Amino acid sequence: MDEPLLELIEVSRCYGQGEATVTALDRVSLRIMPGDFVSIMGPSGSGKSTMLGLLGCLDQPTSGSIRVGGHEVSSMADDERSRVRGREIGFVFQQFHLIPHLDAQANVQTALLYRGIKPRERAERAVAALDRVGLAHRHDHLPVQLSGGEQQRVALARALVRAVGQGVLVGVDQIERLRVELNAA
């Protein structure tokens, strides 16, 4: 049996102290296996963003355990969690955070800049990631020359190129719509 890509074990996250304590997550357990597609849904204030922050190694739980690829990350120092995040997790944000003066290919390559990958290989990986989202033919276009949906797919390609192998892709809000569009293409 495969090992989970991500695992939360009895994770809680509380903010504040004393009477002002807010429990955003309360003893949540979750296993995400290779190939799983998971949507975290709920009303505003239900802990979705908190859970995504924990799954993406951006925050630490108040209690419980978080594992990425079988490795315990909850007690890691911030710089160690940053290395795990850089190697294993790709993010697609609500705002795409594309660099305006870089074309699509260069925007995707930014995810590979500090990995010791030679420029030629970065370029090849970026074009391959753009091809996976149906945008290889627009690799030389600036963000302003792309539609909103195309900009979102560049952001997705940037996340995909970063989450190599069986990495994890963390997205907010519009990923399900994008998944449907990409599967239809």
C-alpha positions, 0 to 999 in steps of 0.5 A: 500500500502507498504511503499518504502524501499528506496526513493530519493526525488529531490536529488542532489549531488555536489562536489567542489565549484565555477567554479570547482563544479561538479553535480553528481546527479541533482534532482533525485527521485526514489522509491524502493518498497519491492520486487523490483529489480532495476538496475542503469545503465549508462555510466562512470561518470553518477552518478551511484556510487554516487547514490549507496553511497547515497542509502546505507547511505554512503554519504549525498546529497547536497539537497533533501531527502533520506528515508529508510523505511520511515525514513528521513536519509539525515540529520542524523549524520554519527553515526545515518546513520551507525546504519541505514546502519547496520540494514537495508542495506547489501552491495556486493562490486566489490571486495568481501572483504572476510577475508582470514583466515575465512571459508565461514560461519565465513565470513558471521557471521562477518556481525552479530558481533556487533548486540548483537546476540548470537554465536549459532544464528549467526552460524544458520543465517550464514548457512541459508544465505549460503543455500539461495545462494547454498553454505551451503555444502561449509560452512567450506571452506576458500576463497582460496578454493572457486571459484570466483563465490562461493566467490561472493556468500559468499559475497552475503550471508553476505549481505543477513544475514545483511539485515534482513526482508525486508532490502535492498541489494546494489550491484555493477556490477555483481549482475544481473548475480548473480540473474540470476544464483541463479534463475536458481539454 
